[in-house]
Amino acid sequence: MTTVPGQAPHVPQAHRHPHDPDPVRSTKARAVFALGLIGALTGFFVGGVVPSAIALTLARQARREAYASGGYLTGADWLRRGERLARIGLLLTAVAVVAAVVVGVVRHADASFGHDFAPNFD
């Protein structure tokens, strides 16, 4: 591969107003991802409900703020991943609760009712 001698062509950049803020990553996006990860990891142990619910609430707020900022708040990919993990955590919690209810019903069905008398009693 060879390059053409001389200077590289100048690509004009779009002019920004001096008072425009620099694009920054939303801090709520990181919090949503962290809470979603915690919710997914602890979801099967029913402890993932709280961080998953908080992550979904923060994600809604972060999306509103990002829309209102006009593109100066970034981090939509972190929000998407965090929301996905939070939903997985809620799903795992639901699976654990349903499994516990099924096991409880089966154990309750096997339990005998009343007193267990000897065979020679009427």
MMTF fields as JSON, N, C-alpha, C and O atoms, coordinates in Angstrom:
{
  "mmtfVersion": "1.0.0",
  "mmtfProducer": "UNKNOWN",
  "numBonds": 487,
  "numAtoms": 488,
  "numGroups": 122,
  "numChains": 1,
  "numModels": 1,
  "chainsPerModel": [1],
  "groupsPerChain": [122],
  "chainIdList": ["A"],
  "bondAtomList": [4, 2, 8, 6, 12, 10, 16, 14, 20, 18, 24, 22, 28, 26, 32, 30, 36, 34, 40, 38, 44, 42, 48, 46, 52, 50, 56, 54, 60, 58, 64, 62, 68, 66, 72, 70, 76, 74, 80, 78, 84, 82, 88, 86, 92, 90, 96, 94, 100, 98, 104, 102, 108, 106, 112, 110, 116, 114, 120, 118, 124, 122, 128, 126, 132, 130, 136, 134, 140, 138, 144, 142, 148, 146, 152, 150, 156, 154, 160, 158, 164, 162, 168, 166, 172, 170, 176, 174, 180, 178, 184, 182, 188, 186, 192, 190, 196, 194, 200, 198, 204, 202, 208, 206, 212, 210, 216, 214, 220, 218, 224, 222, 228, 226, 232, 230, 236, 234, 240, 238, 244, 242, 248, 246, 252, 250, 256, 254, 260, 258, 264, 262, 268, 266, 272, 270, 276, 274, 280, 278, 284, 282, 288, 286, 292, 290, 296, 294, 300, 298, 304, 302, 308, 306, 312, 310, 316, 314, 320, 318, 324, 322, 328, 326, 332, 330, 336, 334, 340, 338, 344, 342, 348, 346, 352, 350, 356, 354, 360, 358, 364, 362, 368, 366, 372, 370, 376, 374, 380, 378, 384, 382, 388, 386, 392, 390, 396, 394, 400, 398, 404, 402, 408, 406, 412, 410, 416, 414, 420, 418, 424, 422, 428, 426, 432, 430, 436, 434, 440, 438, 444, 442, 448, 446, 452, 450, 456, 454, 460, 458, 464, 462, 468, 466, 472, 470, 476, 474, 480, 478, 484, 482],
  "bondOrderList": [1, 1, 1, 1, 1, 1, 1, 1, 1, 1, 1, 1, 1, 1, 1, 1, 1, 1, 1, 1, 1, 1, 1, 1, 1, 1, 1, 1, 1, 1, 1, 1, 1, 1, 1, 1, 1, 1, 1, 1, 1, 1, 1, 1, 1, 1, 1, 1, 1, 1, 1, 1, 1, 1, 1, 1, 1, 1, 1, 1, 1, 1, 1, 1, 1, 1, 1, 1, 1, 1, 1, 1, 1, 1, 1, 1, 1, 1, 1, 1, 1, 1, 1, 1, 1, 1, 1, 1, 1, 1, 1, 1, 1, 1, 1, 1, 1, 1, 1, 1, 1, 1, 1, 1, 1, 1, 1, 1, 1, 1, 1, 1, 1, 1, 1, 1, 1, 1, 1, 1, 1],
  "groupList": [{"groupName": "MET", "atomNameList": ["N", "CA", "C", "O"], "elementList": ["N", "C", "C", "O"], "formalChargeList": [0, 0, 0, 0], "bondAtomList": [1, 0, 2, 1, 3, 2], "bondOrderList": [1, 1, 2], "singleLetterCode": "M", "chemCompType": "L-PEPTIDE LINKING"}, {"groupName": "THR", "atomNameList": ["N", "CA", "C", "O"], "elementList": ["N", "C", "C", "O"], "formalChargeList": [0, 0, 0, 0], "bondAtomList": [1, 0, 2, 1, 3, 2], "bondOrderList": [1, 1, 2], "singleLetterCode": "T", "chemCompType": "L-PEPTIDE LINKING"}, {"groupName": "VAL", "atomNameList": ["N", "CA", "C", "O"], "elementList": ["N", "C", "C", "O"], "formalChargeList": [0, 0, 0, 0], "bondAtomList": [1, 0, 2, 1, 3, 2], "bondOrderList": [1, 1, 2], "singleLetterCode": "V", "chemCompType": "L-PEPTIDE LINKING"}, {"groupName": "PRO", "atomNameList": ["N", "CA", "C", "O"], "elementList": ["N", "C", "C", "O"], "formalChargeList": [0, 0, 0, 0], "bondAtomList": [1, 0, 2, 1, 3, 2], "bondOrderList": [1, 1, 2], "singleLetterCode": "P", "chemCompType": "L-PEPTIDE LINKING"}, {"groupName": "GLY", "atomNameList": ["N", "CA", "C", "O"], "elementList": ["N", "C", "C", "O"], "formalChargeList": [0, 0, 0, 0], "bondAtomList": [1, 0, 2, 1, 3, 2], "bondOrderList": [1, 1, 2], "singleLetterCode": "G", "chemCompType": "PEPTIDE LINKING"}, {"groupName": "GLN", "atomNameList": ["N", "CA", "C", "O"], "elementList": ["N", "C", "C", "O"], "formalChargeList": [0, 0, 0, 0], "bondAtomList": [1, 0, 2, 1, 3, 2], "bondOrderList": [1, 1, 2], "singleLetterCode": "Q", "chemCompType": "L-PEPTIDE LINKING"}, {"groupName": "ALA", "atomNameList": ["N", "CA", "C", "O"], "elementList": ["N", "C", "C", "O"], "formalChargeList": [0, 0, 0, 0], "bondAtomList": [1, 0, 2, 1, 3, 2], "bondOrderList": [1, 1, 2], "singleLetterCode": "A", "chemCompType": "L-PEPTIDE LINKING"}, {"groupName": "HIS", "atomNameList": ["N", "CA", "C", "O"], "elementList": ["N", "C", "C", "O"], "formalChargeList": [0, 0, 0, 0], "bondAtomList": [1, 0, 2, 1, 3, 2], "bondOrderList": [1, 1, 2], "singleLetterCode": "H", "chemCompType": "L-PEPTIDE LINKING"}, {"groupName": "ARG", "atomNameList": ["N", "CA", "C", "O"], "elementList": ["N", "C", "C", "O"], "formalChargeList": [0, 0, 0, 0], "bondAtomList": [1, 0, 2, 1, 3, 2], "bondOrderList": [1, 1, 2], "singleLetterCode": "R", "chemCompType": "L-PEPTIDE LINKING"}, {"groupName": "ASP", "atomNameList": ["N", "CA", "C", "O"], "elementList": ["N", "C", "C", "O"], "formalChargeList": [0, 0, 0, 0], "bondAtomList": [1, 0, 2, 1, 3, 2], "bondOrderList": [1, 1, 2], "singleLetterCode": "D", "chemCompType": "L-PEPTIDE LINKING"}, {"groupName": "SER", "atomNameList": ["N", "CA", "C", "O"], "elementList": ["N", "C", "C", "O"], "formalChargeList": [0, 0, 0, 0], "bondAtomList": [1, 0, 2, 1, 3, 2], "bondOrderList": [1, 1, 2], "singleLetterCode": "S", "chemCompType": "L-PEPTIDE LINKING"}, {"groupName": "LYS", "atomNameList": ["N", "CA", "C", "O"], "elementList": ["N", "C", "C", "O"], "formalChargeList": [0, 0, 0, 0], "bondAtomList": [1, 0, 2, 1, 3, 2], "bondOrderList": [1, 1, 2], "singleLetterCode": "K", "chemCompType": "L-PEPTIDE LINKING"}, {"groupName": "PHE", "atomNameList": ["N", "CA", "C", "O"], "elementList": ["N", "C", "C", "O"], "formalChargeList": [0, 0, 0, 0], "bondAtomList": [1, 0, 2, 1, 3, 2], "bondOrderList": [1, 1, 2], "singleLetterCode": "F", "chemCompType": "L-PEPTIDE LINKING"}, {"groupName": "LEU", "atomNameList": ["N", "CA", "C", "O"], "elementList": ["N", "C", "C", "O"], "formalChargeList": [0, 0, 0, 0], "bondAtomList": [1, 0, 2, 1, 3, 2], "bondOrderList": [1, 1, 2], "singleLetterCode": "L", "chemCompType": "L-PEPTIDE LINKING"}, {"groupName": "ILE", "atomNameList": ["N", "CA", "C", "O"], "elementList": ["N", "C", "C", "O"], "formalChargeList": [0, 0, 0, 0], "bondAtomList": [1, 0, 2, 1, 3, 2], "bondOrderList": [1, 1, 2], "singleLetterCode": "I", "chemCompType": "L-PEPTIDE LINKING"}, {"groupName": "GLU", "atomNameList": ["N", "CA", "C", "O"], "elementList": ["N", "C", "C", "O"], "formalChargeList": [0, 0, 0, 0], "bondAtomList": [1, 0, 2, 1, 3, 2], "bondOrderList": [1, 1, 2], "singleLetterCode": "E", "chemCompType": "L-PEPTIDE LINKING"}, {"groupName": "TYR", "atomNameList": ["N", "CA", "C", "O"], "elementList": ["N", "C", "C", "O"], "formalChargeList": [0, 0, 0, 0], "bondAtomList": [1, 0, 2, 1, 3, 2], "bondOrderList": [1, 1, 2], "singleLetterCode": "Y", "chemCompType": "L-PEPTIDE LINKING"}, {"groupName": "TRP", "atomNameList": ["N", "CA", "C", "O"], "elementList": ["N", "C", "C", "O"], "formalChargeList": [0, 0, 0, 0], "bondAtomList": [1, 0, 2, 1, 3, 2], "bondOrderList": [1, 1, 2], "singleLetterCode": "W", "chemCompType": "L-PEPTIDE LINKING"}, {"groupName": "ASN", "atomNameList": ["N", "CA", "C", "O"], "elementList": ["N", "C", "C", "O"], "formalChargeList": [0, 0, 0, 0], "bondAtomList": [1, 0, 2, 1, 3, 2], "bondOrderList": [1, 1, 2], "singleLetterCode": "N", "chemCompType": "L-PEPTIDE LINKING"}],
  "groupTypeList": [0, 1, 1, 2, 3, 4, 5, 6, 3, 7, 2, 3, 5, 6, 7, 8, 7, 3, 7, 9, 3, 9, 3, 2, 8, 10, 1, 11, 6, 8, 6, 2, 12, 6, 13, 4, 13, 14, 4, 6, 13, 1, 4, 12, 12, 2, 4, 4, 2, 2, 3, 10, 6, 14, 6, 13, 1, 13, 6, 8, 5, 6, 8, 8, 15, 6, 16, 6, 10, 4, 4, 16, 13, 1, 4, 6, 9, 17, 13, 8, 8, 4, 15, 8, 13, 6, 8, 14, 4, 13, 13, 13, 1, 6, 2, 6, 2, 2, 6, 6, 2, 2, 2, 4, 2, 2, 8, 7, 6, 9, 6, 10, 12, 4, 7, 9, 12, 6, 3, 18, 12, 9],
  "groupIdList": [1, 2, 3, 4, 5, 6, 7, 8, 9, 10, 11, 12, 13, 14, 15, 16, 17, 18, 19, 20, 21, 22, 23, 24, 25, 26, 27, 28, 29, 30, 31, 32, 33, 34, 35, 36, 37, 38, 39, 40, 41, 42, 43, 44, 45, 46, 47, 48, 49, 50, 51, 52, 53, 54, 55, 56, 57, 58, 59, 60, 61, 62, 63, 64, 65, 66, 67, 68, 69, 70, 71, 72, 73, 74, 75, 76, 77, 78, 79, 80, 81, 82, 83, 84, 85, 86, 87, 88, 89, 90, 91, 92, 93, 94, 95, 96, 97, 98, 99, 100, 101, 102, 103, 104, 105, 106, 107, 108, 109, 110, 111, 112, 113, 114, 115, 116, 117, 118, 119, 120, 121, 122],
  "secStructList": [7, 7, 7, 7, 1, 1, 7, 7, 7, 7, 7, 7, 7, 7, 7, 7, 7, 6, 6, 7, 7, 7, 7, 3, 3, 7, 2, 2, 2, 2, 2, 2, 2, 2, 2, 2, 2, 2, 2, 2, 2, 2, 4, 4, 4, 6, 6, 6, 2, 2, 2, 2, 2, 2, 2, 2, 2, 2, 2, 2, 2, 2, 2, 2, 2, 2, 2, 2, 2, 6, 1, 7, 3, 3, 7, 2, 2, 2, 2, 2, 2, 2, 2, 2, 2, 2, 2, 2, 2, 2, 2, 2, 2, 2, 2, 2, 2, 2, 2, 2, 2, 2, 2, 2, 2, 2, 2, 2, 2, 2, 1, 7, 7, 1, 7, 7, 7, 7, 6, 6, 7, 7],
  "xCoordList": [0.845, 0.0, 0.895, 1.851, 0.588, 1.354, 0.425, -0.784, 1.014, 0.235, 0.662, 1.793, -0.233, 0.052, 0.85, 0.471, 1.945, 2.717, 1.926, 1.102, 2.191, 1.52, 0.707, 0.748, -0.023, -0.816, -2.11, -2.638, -2.6, -3.882, -4.988, -4.888, -6.027, -7.109, -7.787, -7.953, -8.168, -8.812, -10.317, -10.957, -10.87, -12.306, -12.885, -12.537, -13.751, -14.301, -15.24, -16.09, -15.069, -15.915, -17.116, -17.046, -18.212, -19.405, -19.116, -18.507, -19.552, -19.297, -20.314, -21.516, -19.815, -20.661, -20.702, -19.759, -21.792, -21.9, -21.008, -20.952, -20.315, -19.393, -20.074, -19.418, -21.356, -22.058, -22.673, -23.282, -22.525, -23.036, -22.198, -20.971, -22.848, -22.08, -21.454, -21.899, -20.425, -19.814, -20.69, -21.257, -20.806, -21.563, -20.873, -19.665, -21.636, -21.117, -22.011, -23.189, -21.442, -22.214, -23.05, -22.577, -24.277, -25.191, -24.731, -24.417, -24.696, -24.31, -25.401, -25.123, -26.641, -27.732, -27.609, -28.066, -27.002, -26.83, -25.921, -26.178, -24.872, -23.972, -24.679, -24.5, -25.479, -26.207, -27.239, -27.432, -27.897, -28.876, -28.181, -28.689, -27.022, -26.303, -25.864, -26.016, -25.321, -24.85, -26.006, -25.889, -27.121, -28.267, -28.89, -29.343, -28.911, -29.425, -28.566, -29.082, -27.25, -26.341, -26.542, -26.581, -26.668, -26.918, -28.259, -28.375, -29.262, -30.576, -30.546, -31.208, -29.785, -29.696, -28.922, -29.259, -27.894, -27.099, -27.83, -27.629, -28.668, -29.368, -30.845, -31.603, -31.264, -32.672, -33.235, -34.365, -32.494, -33.001, -33.158, -33.918, -32.45, -32.543, -33.557, -33.544, -34.415, -35.5, -34.984, -35.785, -33.708, -33.16, -32.986, -32.635, -33.224, -33.029, -34.203, -34.129, -35.289, -36.468, -36.187, -36.517, -35.588, -35.373, -34.397, -34.742, -33.188, -32.308, -32.856, -32.614, -33.584, -34.155, -35.237, -35.304, -36.072, -37.121, -36.525, -36.997, -35.503, -34.839, -34.157, -34.178, -33.554, -32.883, -33.875, -33.579, -35.044, -36.045, -36.599, -36.891, -36.743, -37.208, -36.16, -36.492, -34.898, -33.829, -33.67, -33.348, -33.891, -33.769, -34.808, -34.519, -36.011, -37.048, -36.653, -36.821, -36.128, -35.694, -34.532, -34.492, -33.58, -32.414, -32.814, -32.242, -33.783, -34.246, -34.906, -34.71, -35.689, -36.309, -35.255, -35.345, -34.253, -33.199, -32.387, -32.017, -32.107, -31.341, -32.129, -31.552, -33.435, -34.256, -34.302, -34.218, -34.434, -34.495, -33.161, -33.133, -32.052, -30.74, -30.422, -29.471, -31.184, -30.954, -29.726, -29.112, -29.356, -28.218, -26.915, -25.884, -26.928, -25.694, -25.461, -24.381, -26.448, -26.261, -26.209, -27.124, -25.149, -24.992, -25.13, -25.378, -24.971, -25.023, -26.249, -26.661, -26.844, -28.044, -27.748, -28.608, -26.532, -26.194, -26.113, -26.519, -25.597, -25.551, -26.971, -27.266, -27.842, -29.224, -29.91, -30.606, -29.71, -30.325, -29.859, -30.668, -28.564, -28.018, -28.526, -28.88, -28.562, -29.044, -30.512, -30.911, -31.316, -32.735, -32.92, -33.756, -32.143, -32.234, -31.851, -32.523, -30.78, -30.367, -31.401, -31.648, -32.004, -33.023, -34.24, -34.816, -34.63, -35.772, -35.444, -36.304, -34.207, -33.785, -33.847, -34.282, -33.416, -33.494, -34.919, -35.183, -35.861, -37.264, -37.822, -38.619, -37.41, -37.857, -37.343, -38.087, -36.085, -35.527, -36.232, -36.448, -36.587, -37.318, -38.691, -39.135, -39.367, -40.68, -40.573, -41.422, -39.537, -39.327, -39.087, -39.626, -38.298, -38.018, -39.277, -39.496, -40.109, -41.345, -42.308, -42.906, -42.467, -43.364, -42.862, -43.658, -41.559, -41.006, -41.239, -41.557, -41.086, -41.312, -42.778, -43.081, -43.69, -45.12, -45.452, -46.192, -44.921, -45.176, -44.632, -45.312, -43.426, -42.849, -43.684, -43.916, -44.13, -44.968, -46.299, -46.759, -46.921, -48.199, -48.014, -48.835, -46.962, -46.71, -46.421, -46.91, -45.653, -45.37, -46.618, -46.83, -47.44, -48.679, -49.643, -50.376, -49.655, -50.54, -50.103, -50.941, -48.812, -48.32, -48.526, -48.509, -48.717, -48.861, -50.211, -51.218, -50.221, -51.486, -52.216, -51.595, -53.544, -54.357, -54.864, -55.113, -55.016, -55.541, -54.492, -53.297, -54.956, -54.058, -53.823, -54.697, -52.665, -52.344, -52.48, -51.583, -53.633, -53.913, -53.406, -53.168, -53.25, -52.849, -53.983, -55.125, -53.702, -54.734, -55.834, -56.905, -55.615, -56.639, -57.606, -58.426, -57.539, -58.46, -59.523, -59.251, -60.785, -61.881, -61.985, -62.85],
  "yCoordList": [-1.16, 0.0, 1.228, 1.311, 2.158, 3.407, 4.572, 4.496, 5.635, 6.843, 7.915, 7.922, 8.794, 9.889, 10.936, 11.303, 11.425, 12.445, 13.735, 14.073, 14.421, 15.697, 15.629, 14.649, 16.688, 16.768, 15.989, 15.814, 15.527, 14.837, 15.847, 17.006, 15.42, 16.369, 16.82, 16.041, 18.073, 18.648, 18.426, 18.821, 17.786, 17.571, 18.602, 18.609, 19.462, 20.484, 19.861, 19.034, 20.269, 19.791, 20.724, 21.909, 20.157, 20.975, 21.961, 21.609, 23.164, 24.194, 24.083, 23.972, 24.116, 24.066, 25.428, 26.215, 25.68, 26.909, 26.78, 25.707, 27.837, 27.729, 27.367, 26.855, 27.617, 27.314, 25.913, 25.52, 25.162, 23.794, 22.924, 23.028, 22.069, 21.186, 20.039, 19.705, 19.451, 18.277, 17.06, 16.96, 16.13, 14.909, 14.096, 13.864, 13.67, 12.872, 11.662, 11.676, 10.62, 9.42, 9.663, 10.231, 9.231, 9.381, 8.51, 7.333, 9.098, 8.319, 7.336, 6.296, 7.656, 6.724, 5.481, 4.406, 5.614, 4.449, 3.422, 2.22, 3.89, 2.967, 2.336, 1.15, 3.128, 2.604, 1.563, 0.553, 1.814, 0.847, -0.463, -1.541, -0.37, -1.59, -2.348, -3.567, -1.637, -2.292, -2.938, -4.076, -2.22, -2.78, -3.94, -4.917, -3.831, -4.933, -6.172, -7.288, -5.982, -7.112, -7.768, -8.994, -6.958, -7.5, -8.231, -9.302, -7.65, -8.286, -9.612, -10.564, -9.691, -10.946, -12.002, -13.185, -11.579, -12.541, -13.07, -14.22, -12.248, -12.669, -12.935, -13.129, -12.946, -13.118, -14.448, -14.507, -15.505, -16.827, -16.999, -17.856, -16.195, -16.269, -15.27, -14.977, -14.751, -13.829, -12.478, -11.58, -12.32, -11.038, -10.074, -8.913, -10.528, -9.683, -8.795, -8.001, -8.909, -8.099, -6.623, -5.787, -6.301, -4.9, -4.215, -3.161, -4.756, -4.058, -4.019, -3.052, -5.045, -5.045, -3.984, -3.29, -3.854, -2.834, -1.428, -0.545, -1.222, 0.087, 0.369, 1.501, -0.658, -0.477, -0.076, 0.8, -0.695, -0.343, 1.062, 1.773, 1.462, 2.817, 3.849, 4.865, 3.587, 4.503, 4.561, 5.616, 3.44, 3.421, 4.33, 5.037, 4.307, 5.196, 6.654, 7.472, 6.981, 8.358, 8.754, 9.87, 7.832, 8.136, 8.344, 9.2, 7.581, 7.776, 9.137, 9.806, 9.546, 10.88, 11.975, 12.928, 11.838, 12.854, 12.889, 13.965, 11.721, 11.675, 12.318, 13.007, 12.097, 12.715, 14.231, 14.984, 14.664, 16.1, 16.796, 18.0, 16.053, 16.683, 16.95, 17.673, 16.393, 16.666, 15.966, 16.467, 14.851, 14.094, 14.334, 13.784, 15.135, 15.403, 14.41, 14.393, 13.588, 12.49, 11.193, 10.89, 10.442, 9.186, 8.031, 8.244, 6.815, 5.641, 4.787, 4.032, 4.895, 4.105, 2.614, 1.806, 2.239, 0.813, 0.249, -0.889, 1.026, 0.584, 0.467, -0.446, 1.394, 1.324, 0.065, -0.628, -0.221, -1.414, -2.681, -3.55, -2.789, -3.976, -4.08, -5.167, -2.966, -2.971, -3.343, -4.087, -2.826, -3.185, -4.672, -5.336, -5.183, -6.604, -7.47, -8.456, -7.097, -7.859, -7.759, -8.74, -6.587, -6.419, -7.285, -7.89, -7.345, -8.19, -9.674, -10.459, -10.043, -11.428, -11.718, -12.797, -10.768, -10.944, -11.115, -11.951, -10.322, -10.475, -11.809, -12.437, -12.24, -13.532, -14.678, -15.61, -14.608, -15.644, -15.667, -16.735, -14.497, -14.428, -15.067, -15.803, -14.785, -15.388, -16.909, -17.628, -17.397, -18.843, -19.443, -20.506, -18.79, -19.303, -19.328, -20.28, -18.288, -18.243, -19.33, -20.02, -19.492, -20.529, -21.913, -22.771, -22.137, -23.429, -23.677, -24.799, -22.652, -22.811, -23.109, -23.923, -22.469, -22.735, -24.162, -24.848, -24.621, -25.989, -27.0, -27.972, -26.781, -27.698, -27.683, -28.735, -26.525, -26.428, -27.139, -27.816, -26.996, -27.663, -29.173, -29.903, -29.65, -31.089, -31.644, -32.721, -30.948, -31.421, -31.39, -32.27, -30.371, -30.28, -31.394, -31.903, -31.774, -32.848, -34.202, -35.075, -34.383, -35.654, -35.765, -36.871, -34.664, -34.685, -35.279, -35.018, -36.066, -36.656, -35.638, -34.799, -35.721, -34.786, -35.47, -36.675, -34.757, -35.285, -36.088, -35.987, -36.888, -37.717, -39.048, -39.565, -39.582, -40.885, -41.895, -42.049, -42.588, -43.549, -44.926, -45.209, -45.762, -47.143, -47.882, -47.426, -49.014, -49.704, -50.33, -50.629, -50.542, -51.17, -50.175, -50.578, -48.884, -47.863, -47.577, -47.563, -47.343, -46.983, -45.496, -44.983],
  "zCoordList": [0.0, 0.0, 0.0, 0.772, -0.849, -0.921, -0.667, -0.888, -0.204, 0.036, -0.942, -1.429, -1.215, -2.126, -1.361, -0.248, -1.934, -1.217, -1.089, -1.939, -0.041, 0.203, 1.481, 2.225, 1.708, 2.931, 2.783, 1.685, 3.924, 3.936, 3.654, 4.055, 2.977, 2.682, 3.97, 4.909, 3.995, 5.166, 5.069, 4.095, 6.101, 6.161, 7.112, 8.293, 6.634, 7.535, 8.561, 8.23, 9.794, 10.877, 10.995, 10.667, 11.468, 11.683, 12.812, 13.822, 12.627, 13.626, 14.748, 14.511, 15.959, 17.129, 17.77, 17.682, 18.403, 19.166, 20.396, 20.998, 20.779, 21.923, 23.24, 24.147, 23.361, 24.605, 24.618, 25.613, 23.54, 23.513, 24.436, 24.442, 25.216, 26.105, 25.316, 24.218, 25.893, 25.282, 25.58, 26.668, 24.621, 24.907, 26.001, 25.942, 26.985, 28.088, 28.295, 27.938, 28.874, 29.181, 30.427, 31.412, 30.366, 31.491, 32.658, 32.481, 33.844, 35.015, 35.393, 35.989, 35.049, 35.327, 34.452, 34.841, 33.282, 32.408, 33.07, 33.0, 33.704, 34.42, 35.612, 35.89, 36.311, 37.462, 37.029, 37.707, 35.901, 35.38, 35.037, 35.345, 34.401, 34.053, 35.299, 35.369, 36.281, 37.502, 38.261, 38.717, 38.399, 39.1, 38.326, 38.922, 37.001, 36.192, 36.324, 36.377, 36.377, 36.551, 37.916, 38.022, 38.946, 40.287, 40.317, 40.913, 39.675, 39.636, 38.9, 39.314, 37.809, 37.058, 37.842, 37.794, 38.559, 39.321, 40.551, 40.943, 41.155, 42.364, 42.119, 43.069, 40.864, 40.537, 40.96, 41.444, 40.795, 41.142, 42.647, 43.099, 43.417, 44.869, 45.411, 46.606, 44.582, 44.884, 45.389, 45.647, 45.53, 45.951, 44.799, 45.012, 43.593, 42.423, 42.089, 41.151, 42.836, 42.54, 42.774, 41.933, 43.891, 44.252, 43.293, 42.759, 43.043, 42.116, 40.697, 39.974, 40.285, 38.933, 38.801, 37.786, 39.802, 39.765, 39.776, 39.059, 40.577, 40.611, 39.271, 38.787, 38.675, 37.383, 36.307, 35.494, 36.284, 35.268, 35.488, 34.527, 36.744, 37.04, 36.623, 36.013, 36.953, 36.56, 35.048, 34.5, 34.368, 32.91, 32.273, 31.308, 32.814, 32.281, 32.478, 31.574, 33.66, 33.911, 33.012, 32.494, 32.826, 31.999, 30.548, 29.873, 30.051, 28.672, 28.505, 27.491, 29.499, 29.431, 29.427, 28.653, 30.297, 30.355, 29.064, 28.594, 28.49, 27.243, 26.105, 25.264, 26.075, 25.041, 25.222, 24.252, 26.467, 26.745, 26.497, 26.243, 26.569, 26.389, 24.929, 24.63, 24.029, 22.609, 22.061, 21.119, 22.604, 22.096, 22.832, 22.442, 23.878, 24.614, 25.745, 26.336, 26.053, 27.005, 26.204, 25.439, 26.382, 25.664, 26.637, 27.824, 26.146, 26.997, 26.755, 27.635, 25.567, 25.266, 25.245, 25.596, 24.834, 24.819, 26.236, 26.473, 27.17, 28.567, 29.127, 29.899, 28.735, 29.183, 28.656, 29.398, 27.378, 26.786, 27.475, 27.801, 27.696, 28.365, 29.803, 30.26, 30.506, 31.885, 31.982, 32.877, 31.063, 31.058, 30.758, 31.37, 29.821, 29.474, 30.685, 30.987, 31.363, 32.551, 33.67, 34.372, 33.841, 34.875, 34.572, 35.477, 33.31, 32.941, 33.137, 33.536, 32.856, 33.107, 34.602, 35.003, 35.433, 36.883, 37.365, 38.229, 36.81, 37.189, 36.713, 37.411, 35.537, 35.021, 35.897, 36.202, 36.294, 37.172, 38.526, 39.099, 39.03, 40.292, 40.146, 41.027, 39.029, 38.8, 38.697, 39.223, 38.022, 37.916, 39.298, 39.603, 40.131, 41.475, 42.331, 43.08, 42.227, 43.027, 42.56, 43.386, 41.247, 40.734, 41.139, 41.522, 41.06, 41.461, 42.95, 43.344, 43.776, 45.215, 45.499, 46.372, 44.782, 44.975, 44.561, 45.265, 43.436, 42.979, 43.982, 44.313, 44.461, 45.458, 46.738, 47.332, 47.161, 48.359, 48.19, 49.109, 47.028, 46.79, 46.757, 47.313, 46.123, 46.057, 47.445, 47.785, 48.24, 49.604, 50.473, 51.308, 50.269, 51.041, 50.643, 51.491, 49.39, 48.921, 49.478, 49.704, 49.699, 50.245, 51.749, 52.29, 52.422, 53.879, 54.25, 53.592, 55.292, 55.755, 56.616, 57.269, 56.609, 57.369, 58.637, 58.618, 59.7, 60.944, 61.698, 61.421, 62.654, 63.459, 62.773, 62.077, 62.97, 62.444, 63.571, 64.4, 63.587, 64.648, 64.255, 63.081, 65.243, 65.016, 64.299, 64.349, 63.63, 62.864, 63.716, 63.186, 65.022, 65.838, 66.475, 67.3, 66.121, 66.636, 65.59, 64.39, 66.086, 65.189, 65.09, 64.379]
}
